[in-house]
Amino acid sequence: MDLVYGLLVVLHLVGWAIVLGGCLVTLRTSELPKGALHGALTALVTGIVMVGLRSAEVGDLEPPDNAKIAVKLLVALVVTGLVWYGSRKPEKVTRGTVGAVLGLTLVNVLVAVLWR
Ligand code: HEM
């Protein structure tokens, strides 16, 4: 289970890295990066599965901090919603949209790392 959980953490980080790195590249344009939707969905699903495993206290996993998870989930849903909307209606994407996706993803990195 340690290996499975470890791989989920890796996929989670790679998913958000795709969104974060991609938005840094397209920051000065009105385009969301290609692959951002796949990255966000991969990371969202792996995050939810990890929370499920931890809540079930599979192996020696400890239960998650639900307040922290609630904040992360809310922010991640906004990020994923923006990326999804942008992939459906690319002509509506502005530099502000790209900045918002980048900024909110960064906020969640800060929450993930600093909220202990
Ligand atoms: C923009 C959205 C998100 C970003 C940027 C993000 C980023 C991160 C980062 C950097 C870590 C590693 C740091 C740490 O272990 O504390 C992490 C871990 C984790 N994330 Fe996220 N996350 C996001 C959304 C979510 C969501 C929506 C969930 C679940 C509903 C989630 C669940 C988790 C869990 C359970 C871990 C802990 C892994 C562990 O150390 O056992 N994350 N996330």
Backbone and ligand atoms as CSV (ligand in chain L), in Angstrom:
chain,resi,resn,atom,element,x,y,z
A,1,MET,N,N,0.830,-1.219,0.000
A,1,MET,CA,C,0.000,0.000,0.000
A,1,MET,C,C,0.860,1.263,0.000
A,2,ASP,N,N,2.015,1.155,0.722
A,2,ASP,CA,C,2.928,2.309,0.744
A,2,ASP,C,C,3.315,2.716,-0.673
A,3,LEU,N,N,3.583,1.673,-1.507
A,3,LEU,CA,C,3.994,1.951,-2.884
A,3,LEU,C,C,2.847,2.603,-3.653
A,4,VAL,N,N,1.638,2.059,-3.518
A,4,VAL,CA,C,0.471,2.603,-4.216
A,4,VAL,C,C,0.243,4.058,-3.782
A,5,TYR,N,N,0.276,4.281,-2.457
A,5,TYR,CA,C,0.043,5.631,-1.933
A,5,TYR,C,C,1.138,6.585,-2.437
A,6,GLY,N,N,2.387,6.081,-2.430
A,6,GLY,CA,C,3.513,6.899,-2.909
A,6,GLY,C,C,3.328,7.282,-4.368
A,7,LEU,N,N,2.877,6.319,-5.185
A,7,LEU,CA,C,2.664,6.607,-6.609
A,7,LEU,C,C,1.533,7.623,-6.799
A,8,LEU,N,N,0.511,7.539,-5.928
A,8,LEU,CA,C,-0.589,8.515,-6.009
A,8,LEU,C,C,-0.075,9.923,-5.695
A,9,VAL,N,N,0.806,10.034,-4.675
A,9,VAL,CA,C,1.380,11.350,-4.337
A,9,VAL,C,C,2.167,11.884,-5.541
A,10,VAL,N,N,2.963,10.996,-6.174
A,10,VAL,CA,C,3.760,11.423,-7.339
A,10,VAL,C,C,2.845,11.914,-8.460
A,11,LEU,N,N,1.793,11.134,-8.764
A,11,LEU,CA,C,0.861,11.536,-9.830
A,11,LEU,C,C,0.177,12.868,-9.484
A,12,HIS,N,N,-0.168,13.027,-8.194
A,12,HIS,CA,C,-0.801,14.265,-7.713
A,12,HIS,C,C,0.121,15.459,-7.993
A,13,LEU,N,N,1.391,15.287,-7.637
A,13,LEU,CA,C,2.334,16.404,-7.819
A,13,LEU,C,C,2.601,16.664,-9.305
A,14,VAL,N,N,2.719,15.580,-10.096
A,14,VAL,CA,C,2.966,15.764,-11.535
A,14,VAL,C,C,1.767,16.472,-12.176
A,15,GLY,N,N,0.557,16.079,-11.766
A,15,GLY,CA,C,-0.661,16.716,-12.308
A,15,GLY,C,C,-0.654,18.216,-12.067
A,16,TRP,N,N,-0.407,18.634,-10.836
A,16,TRP,CA,C,-0.391,20.080,-10.558
A,16,TRP,C,C,0.803,20.757,-11.213
A,17,ALA,N,N,1.926,20.015,-11.343
A,17,ALA,CA,C,3.109,20.594,-12.004
A,17,ALA,C,C,2.795,20.926,-13.460
A,18,ILE,N,N,1.978,20.071,-14.103
A,18,ILE,CA,C,1.595,20.324,-15.497
A,18,ILE,C,C,0.801,21.631,-15.581
A,19,VAL,N,N,-0.145,21.818,-14.645
A,19,VAL,CA,C,-0.971,23.032,-14.644
A,19,VAL,C,C,-0.087,24.257,-14.350
A,20,LEU,N,N,0.735,24.140,-13.299
A,20,LEU,CA,C,1.563,25.270,-12.856
A,20,LEU,C,C,2.605,25.659,-13.913
A,21,GLY,N,N,3.357,24.660,-14.374
A,21,GLY,CA,C,4.420,24.927,-15.358
A,21,GLY,C,C,3.823,25.432,-16.661
A,22,GLY,N,N,2.720,24.805,-17.083
A,22,GLY,CA,C,2.079,25.204,-18.332
A,22,GLY,C,C,1.616,26.647,-18.272
A,23,CYS,N,N,0.987,27.037,-17.158
A,23,CYS,CA,C,0.489,28.418,-17.031
A,23,CYS,C,C,1.640,29.422,-16.966
A,24,LEU,N,N,2.772,29.011,-16.401
A,24,LEU,CA,C,3.932,29.919,-16.402
A,24,LEU,C,C,4.374,30.195,-17.836
A,25,VAL,N,N,4.319,29.143,-18.676
A,25,VAL,CA,C,4.744,29.293,-20.074
A,25,VAL,C,C,3.780,30.201,-20.849
A,26,THR,N,N,2.462,30.049,-20.597
A,26,THR,CA,C,1.483,30.812,-21.399
A,26,THR,C,C,0.995,32.078,-20.679
A,27,LEU,N,N,1.679,32.457,-19.594
A,27,LEU,CA,C,1.191,33.543,-18.734
A,27,LEU,C,C,0.905,34.841,-19.479
A,28,ARG,N,N,1.753,35.194,-20.435
A,28,ARG,CA,C,1.563,36.470,-21.135
A,28,ARG,C,C,0.666,36.352,-22.360
A,29,THR,N,N,0.031,35.201,-22.515
A,29,THR,CA,C,-0.887,35.033,-23.644
A,29,THR,C,C,-2.301,34.814,-23.103
A,30,SER,N,N,-3.266,34.722,-24.015
A,30,SER,CA,C,-4.641,34.442,-23.594
A,30,SER,C,C,-4.990,32.988,-23.861
A,31,GLU,N,N,-4.027,32.100,-23.627
A,31,GLU,CA,C,-4.262,30.672,-23.864
A,31,GLU,C,C,-3.907,29.858,-22.648
A,32,LEU,N,N,-4.780,28.926,-22.311
A,32,LEU,CA,C,-4.414,27.981,-21.256
A,32,LEU,C,C,-3.539,26.903,-21.896
A,33,PRO,N,N,-2.562,26.370,-21.129
A,33,PRO,CA,C,-1.657,25.387,-21.737
A,33,PRO,C,C,-2.376,24.107,-22.139
A,34,LYS,N,N,-1.879,23.490,-23.237
A,34,LYS,CA,C,-2.435,22.196,-23.633
A,34,LYS,C,C,-2.091,21.187,-22.533
A,35,GLY,N,N,-3.012,20.311,-22.230
A,35,GLY,CA,C,-2.729,19.292,-21.208
A,35,GLY,C,C,-3.135,19.728,-19.812
A,36,ALA,N,N,-3.508,21.021,-19.658
A,36,ALA,CA,C,-3.852,21.505,-18.314
A,36,ALA,C,C,-5.071,20.759,-17.758
A,37,LEU,N,N,-6.040,20.459,-18.636
A,37,LEU,CA,C,-7.249,19.782,-18.152
A,37,LEU,C,C,-6.904,18.374,-17.662
A,38,HIS,N,N,-6.062,17.675,-18.434
A,38,HIS,CA,C,-5.656,16.328,-18.006
A,38,HIS,C,C,-4.876,16.388,-16.703
A,39,GLY,N,N,-3.989,17.386,-16.600
A,39,GLY,CA,C,-3.193,17.538,-15.374
A,39,GLY,C,C,-4.090,17.782,-14.172
A,40,ALA,N,N,-5.038,18.725,-14.315
A,40,ALA,CA,C,-5.909,19.082,-13.194
A,40,ALA,C,C,-6.792,17.892,-12.790
A,41,LEU,N,N,-7.343,17.196,-13.794
A,41,LEU,CA,C,-8.233,16.069,-13.460
A,41,LEU,C,C,-7.455,14.929,-12.798
A,42,THR,N,N,-6.242,14.661,-13.322
A,42,THR,CA,C,-5.405,13.606,-12.720
A,42,THR,C,C,-5.134,13.939,-11.254
A,43,ALA,N,N,-4.754,15.207,-11.018
A,43,ALA,CA,C,-4.395,15.606,-9.665
A,43,ALA,C,C,-5.608,15.614,-8.740
A,44,LEU,N,N,-6.740,16.040,-9.269
A,44,LEU,CA,C,-7.960,16.081,-8.451
A,44,LEU,C,C,-8.354,14.657,-8.035
A,45,VAL,N,N,-8.366,13.746,-9.016
A,45,VAL,CA,C,-8.778,12.367,-8.720
A,45,VAL,C,C,-7.787,11.708,-7.753
A,46,THR,N,N,-6.474,11.885,-7.997
A,46,THR,CA,C,-5.499,11.247,-7.092
A,46,THR,C,C,-5.629,11.823,-5.685
A,47,GLY,N,N,-5.876,13.139,-5.585
A,47,GLY,CA,C,-6.055,13.769,-4.261
A,47,GLY,C,C,-7.230,13.148,-3.525
A,48,ILE,N,N,-8.354,12.996,-4.240
A,48,ILE,CA,C,-9.557,12.443,-3.592
A,48,ILE,C,C,-9.324,10.980,-3.179
A,49,VAL,N,N,-8.645,10.215,-4.052
A,49,VAL,CA,C,-8.368,8.808,-3.705
A,49,VAL,C,C,-7.460,8.739,-2.471
A,50,MET,N,N,-6.448,9.622,-2.408
A,50,MET,CA,C,-5.549,9.626,-1.229
A,50,MET,C,C,-6.328,9.919,0.045
A,51,VAL,N,N,-7.242,10.904,-0.045
A,51,VAL,CA,C,-8.045,11.244,1.136
A,51,VAL,C,C,-8.891,10.034,1.544
A,52,GLY,N,N,-9.447,9.327,0.551
A,52,GLY,CA,C,-10.239,8.128,0.844
A,52,GLY,C,C,-9.401,7.078,1.567
A,53,LEU,N,N,-8.193,6.823,1.058
A,53,LEU,CA,C,-7.325,5.812,1.670
A,53,LEU,C,C,-6.953,6.203,3.101
A,54,ARG,N,N,-6.655,7.520,3.265
A,54,ARG,CA,C,-6.266,7.971,4.604
A,54,ARG,C,C,-7.441,7.916,5.561
A,55,SER,N,N,-8.632,8.321,5.094
A,55,SER,CA,C,-9.804,8.306,5.966
A,55,SER,C,C,-10.136,6.880,6.391
A,56,ALA,N,N,-9.894,5.930,5.483
A,56,ALA,CA,C,-10.175,4.526,5.810
A,56,ALA,C,C,-9.039,3.938,6.651
A,57,GLU,N,N,-7.994,4.752,6.860
A,57,GLU,CA,C,-6.809,4.340,7.634
A,57,GLU,C,C,-6.265,2.999,7.139
A,58,VAL,N,N,-6.168,2.937,5.793
A,58,VAL,CA,C,-5.601,1.746,5.161
A,58,VAL,C,C,-4.128,1.628,5.572
A,59,GLY,N,N,-3.672,0.432,5.905
A,59,GLY,CA,C,-2.279,0.231,6.334
A,59,GLY,C,C,-2.001,1.082,7.557
A,60,ASP,N,N,-0.869,1.803,7.555
A,60,ASP,CA,C,-0.625,2.681,8.706
A,60,ASP,C,C,-0.826,4.158,8.342
A,61,LEU,N,N,-1.709,4.408,7.354
A,61,LEU,CA,C,-2.013,5.799,6.984
A,61,LEU,C,C,-2.826,6.470,8.082
A,62,GLU,N,N,-2.537,7.768,8.298
A,62,GLU,CA,C,-3.285,8.508,9.321
A,62,GLU,C,C,-4.408,9.321,8.678
A,63,PRO,N,N,-5.508,9.570,9.405
A,63,PRO,CA,C,-6.619,10.332,8.827
A,63,PRO,C,C,-6.171,11.735,8.430
A,64,PRO,N,N,-6.739,12.278,7.338
A,64,PRO,CA,C,-6.317,13.612,6.883
A,64,PRO,C,C,-6.892,14.715,7.768
A,65,ASP,N,N,-6.327,15.918,7.639
A,65,ASP,CA,C,-6.869,17.106,8.301
A,65,ASP,C,C,-8.011,17.604,7.396
A,66,ASN,N,N,-9.253,17.369,7.823
A,66,ASN,CA,C,-10.373,17.645,6.924
A,66,ASN,C,C,-10.563,19.123,6.610
A,67,ALA,N,N,-10.200,20.010,7.541
A,67,ALA,CA,C,-10.323,21.444,7.274
A,67,ALA,C,C,-9.363,21.832,6.134
A,68,LYS,N,N,-8.127,21.346,6.237
A,68,LYS,CA,C,-7.130,21.625,5.185
A,68,LYS,C,C,-7.609,21.067,3.844
A,69,ILE,N,N,-8.119,19.834,3.876
A,69,ILE,CA,C,-8.580,19.198,2.641
A,69,ILE,C,C,-9.755,19.969,2.040
A,70,ALA,N,N,-10.665,20.479,2.918
A,70,ALA,CA,C,-11.824,21.222,2.413
A,70,ALA,C,C,-11.365,22.473,1.663
A,71,VAL,N,N,-10.381,23.190,2.245
A,71,VAL,CA,C,-9.861,24.401,1.585
A,71,VAL,C,C,-9.213,24.029,0.253
A,72,LYS,N,N,-8.360,22.983,0.285
A,72,LYS,CA,C,-7.679,22.568,-0.957
A,72,LYS,C,C,-8.689,22.142,-2.021
A,73,LEU,N,N,-9.714,21.404,-1.594
A,73,LEU,CA,C,-10.698,20.900,-2.554
A,73,LEU,C,C,-11.455,22.054,-3.213
A,74,LEU,N,N,-11.837,23.038,-2.374
A,74,LEU,CA,C,-12.584,24.186,-2.903
A,74,LEU,C,C,-11.741,24.922,-3.962
A,75,VAL,N,N,-10.495,25.217,-3.593
A,75,VAL,CA,C,-9.610,25.938,-4.526
A,75,VAL,C,C,-9.378,25.088,-5.782
A,76,ALA,N,N,-9.148,23.781,-5.593
A,76,ALA,CA,C,-8.867,22.903,-6.737
A,76,ALA,C,C,-10.081,22.802,-7.667
A,77,LEU,N,N,-11.291,22.841,-7.091
A,77,LEU,CA,C,-12.491,22.766,-7.934
A,77,LEU,C,C,-12.621,24.035,-8.780
A,78,VAL,N,N,-12.265,25.195,-8.193
A,78,VAL,CA,C,-12.304,26.438,-8.976
A,78,VAL,C,C,-11.273,26.365,-10.107
A,79,VAL,N,N,-10.052,25.906,-9.772
A,79,VAL,CA,C,-8.996,25.780,-10.796
A,79,VAL,C,C,-9.472,24.852,-11.919
A,80,THR,N,N,-9.991,23.681,-11.545
A,80,THR,CA,C,-10.412,22.702,-12.550
A,80,THR,C,C,-11.580,23.248,-13.377
A,81,GLY,N,N,-12.495,23.955,-12.705
A,81,GLY,CA,C,-13.626,24.554,-13.416
A,81,GLY,C,C,-13.147,25.567,-14.449
A,82,LEU,N,N,-12.199,26.426,-14.054
A,82,LEU,CA,C,-11.667,27.432,-14.987
A,82,LEU,C,C,-10.992,26.763,-16.185
A,83,VAL,N,N,-10.192,25.721,-15.886
A,83,VAL,CA,C,-9.472,25.027,-16.964
A,83,VAL,C,C,-10.472,24.314,-17.883
A,84,TRP,N,N,-11.494,23.734,-17.284
A,84,TRP,CA,C,-12.514,23.032,-18.085
A,84,TRP,C,C,-13.260,24.029,-18.983
A,85,TYR,N,N,-13.667,25.161,-18.386
A,85,TYR,CA,C,-14.369,26.194,-19.155
A,85,TYR,C,C,-13.473,26.691,-20.303
A,86,GLY,N,N,-12.196,26.901,-19.978
A,86,GLY,CA,C,-11.245,27.382,-20.988
A,86,GLY,C,C,-11.052,26.398,-22.128
A,87,SER,N,N,-11.154,25.099,-21.822
A,87,SER,CA,C,-10.980,24.121,-22.898
A,87,SER,C,C,-12.245,24.036,-23.761
A,88,ARG,N,N,-13.412,24.341,-23.166
A,88,ARG,CA,C,-14.668,24.335,-23.930
A,88,ARG,C,C,-14.802,25.612,-24.774
A,89,LYS,N,N,-14.404,26.750,-24.182
A,89,LYS,CA,C,-14.550,28.033,-24.880
A,89,LYS,C,C,-13.220,28.789,-24.883
A,90,PRO,N,N,-12.252,28.320,-25.695
A,90,PRO,CA,C,-10.909,28.928,-25.679
A,90,PRO,C,C,-10.948,30.422,-26.023
A,91,GLU,N,N,-11.947,30.842,-26.837
A,91,GLU,CA,C,-12.009,32.262,-27.230
A,91,GLU,C,C,-12.349,33.167,-26.048
A,92,LYS,N,N,-12.862,32.600,-24.967
A,92,LYS,CA,C,-13.230,33.407,-23.790
A,92,LYS,C,C,-12.065,33.538,-22.794
A,93,VAL,N,N,-10.973,32.778,-23.027
A,93,VAL,CA,C,-9.837,32.811,-22.085
A,93,VAL,C,C,-9.084,34.132,-22.226
A,94,THR,N,N,-8.808,34.774,-21.090
A,94,THR,CA,C,-8.029,36.016,-21.104
A,94,THR,C,C,-6.722,35.781,-20.341
A,95,ARG,N,N,-5.858,36.802,-20.370
A,95,ARG,CA,C,-4.626,36.671,-19.573
A,95,ARG,C,C,-4.984,36.538,-18.103
A,96,GLY,N,N,-6.106,37.167,-17.720
A,96,GLY,CA,C,-6.579,37.071,-16.331
A,96,GLY,C,C,-6.945,35.641,-15.948
A,97,THR,N,N,-7.541,34.911,-16.911
A,97,THR,CA,C,-7.901,33.508,-16.624
A,97,THR,C,C,-6.629,32.706,-16.334
A,98,VAL,N,N,-5.619,32.895,-17.202
A,98,VAL,CA,C,-4.366,32.144,-17.029
A,98,VAL,C,C,-3.739,32.515,-15.681
A,99,GLY,N,N,-3.755,33.813,-15.360
A,99,GLY,CA,C,-3.188,34.278,-14.094
A,99,GLY,C,C,-3.936,33.715,-12.897
A,100,ALA,N,N,-5.270,33.639,-13.021
A,100,ALA,CA,C,-6.076,33.109,-11.909
A,100,ALA,C,C,-5.768,31.628,-11.681
A,101,VAL,N,N,-5.657,30.866,-12.766
A,101,VAL,CA,C,-5.352,29.429,-12.622
A,101,VAL,C,C,-3.985,29.267,-11.968
A,102,LEU,N,N,-3.005,30.055,-12.444
A,102,LEU,CA,C,-1.648,29.974,-11.876
A,102,LEU,C,C,-1.660,30.375,-10.392
A,103,GLY,N,N,-2.308,31.508,-10.107
A,103,GLY,CA,C,-2.316,32.028,-8.737
A,103,GLY,C,C,-3.006,31.079,-7.764
A,104,LEU,N,N,-4.164,30.557,-8.165
A,104,LEU,CA,C,-4.904,29.666,-7.261
A,104,LEU,C,C,-4.157,28.343,-7.052
A,105,THR,N,N,-3.476,27.871,-8.108
A,105,THR,CA,C,-2.694,26.637,-7.948
A,105,THR,C,C,-1.563,26.886,-6.952
A,106,LEU,N,N,-0.926,28.066,-7.065
A,106,LEU,CA,C,0.146,28.416,-6.118
A,106,LEU,C,C,-0.387,28.514,-4.691
A,107,VAL,N,N,-1.583,29.105,-4.550
A,107,VAL,CA,C,-2.198,29.202,-3.216
A,107,VAL,C,C,-2.325,27.799,-2.616
A,108,ASN,N,N,-2.765,26.839,-3.451
A,108,ASN,CA,C,-2.935,25.481,-2.919
A,108,ASN,C,C,-1.610,24.800,-2.598
A,109,VAL,N,N,-0.556,25.138,-3.344
A,109,VAL,CA,C,0.767,24.591,-2.993
A,109,VAL,C,C,1.150,25.116,-1.604
A,110,LEU,N,N,0.902,26.420,-1.384
A,110,LEU,CA,C,1.222,27.008,-0.076
A,110,LEU,C,C,0.405,26.341,1.034
A,111,VAL,N,N,-0.917,26.156,0.771
A,111,VAL,CA,C,-1.767,25.502,1.778
A,111,VAL,C,C,-1.245,24.084,2.051
A,112,ALA,N,N,-0.915,23.342,0.958
A,112,ALA,CA,C,-0.462,21.949,1.100
A,112,ALA,C,C,0.797,21.862,1.954
A,113,VAL,N,N,1.712,22.804,1.737
A,113,VAL,CA,C,3.031,22.691,2.377
A,113,VAL,C,C,3.078,23.381,3.749
A,114,LEU,N,N,2.392,24.543,3.882
A,114,LEU,CA,C,2.554,25.328,5.114
A,114,LEU,C,C,1.524,25.002,6.198
A,115,TRP,N,N,0.351,24.451,5.811
A,115,TRP,CA,C,-0.695,24.139,6.798
A,115,TRP,C,C,-0.341,22.802,7.444
A,116,ARG,N,N,0.185,22.844,8.651
A,116,ARG,CA,C,0.591,21.609,9.336
A,116,ARG,C,C,-0.215,21.409,10.589
L,1,HEM,C1,C,-4.602,23.240,-6.864
L,1,HEM,C2,C,-4.801,22.128,-6.144
L,1,HEM,C3,C,-3.764,21.337,-5.346
L,1,HEM,C4,C,-2.409,21.526,-5.257
L,1,HEM,C5,C,-1.537,22.598,-5.927
L,1,HEM,C6,C,-1.909,20.482,-4.365
L,1,HEM,C7,C,-0.576,20.349,-4.004
L,1,HEM,C8,C,-0.095,19.411,-3.142
L,1,HEM,C9,C,1.266,19.308,-2.699
L,1,HEM,C10,C,2.408,20.256,-3.120
L,1,HEM,C11,C,1.345,18.242,-1.852
L,1,HEM,C12,C,2.627,17.742,-1.162
L,1,HEM,C13,C,2.851,18.404,0.162
L,1,HEM,C14,C,2.316,17.586,1.296
L,1,HEM,O1,O,2.515,16.374,1.315
L,1,HEM,O2,O,1.700,18.173,2.202
L,1,HEM,C15,C,0.031,17.668,-1.742
L,1,HEM,C16,C,-0.307,16.590,-0.959
L,1,HEM,C17,C,-1.581,16.098,-0.795
L,1,HEM,N1,N,-2.734,16.519,-1.433
L,1,HEM,FE1,FE,-2.861,18.061,-2.714
L,1,HEM,N2,N,-2.961,19.681,-3.953
L,1,HEM,C18,C,-4.109,20.164,-4.533
L,1,HEM,C19,C,-5.397,19.658,-4.392
L,1,HEM,C20,C,-5.744,18.583,-3.606
L,1,HEM,C21,C,-7.079,18.051,-3.444
L,1,HEM,C22,C,-8.322,18.614,-4.149
L,1,HEM,C23,C,-6.999,17.001,-2.589
L,1,HEM,C24,C,-8.075,16.097,-2.084
L,1,HEM,C25,C,-9.357,16.286,-2.162
L,1,HEM,C26,C,-5.606,16.839,-2.215
L,1,HEM,C27,C,-5.106,15.870,-1.357
L,1,HEM,C28,C,-3.794,15.763,-0.979
L,1,HEM,C29,C,-3.307,14.795,-0.005
L,1,HEM,C30,C,-4.144,13.747,0.729
L,1,HEM,C31,C,-1.931,15.021,0.113
L,1,HEM,C32,C,-0.986,14.344,1.107
L,1,HEM,C33,C,0.001,13.412,0.590
L,1,HEM,C34,C,0.782,12.900,1.796
L,1,HEM,O3,O,1.771,13.537,2.159
L,1,HEM,O4,O,0.357,11.885,2.377
L,1,HEM,N3,N,-4.870,17.821,-2.846
L,1,HEM,N4,N,-0.837,18.394,-2.537
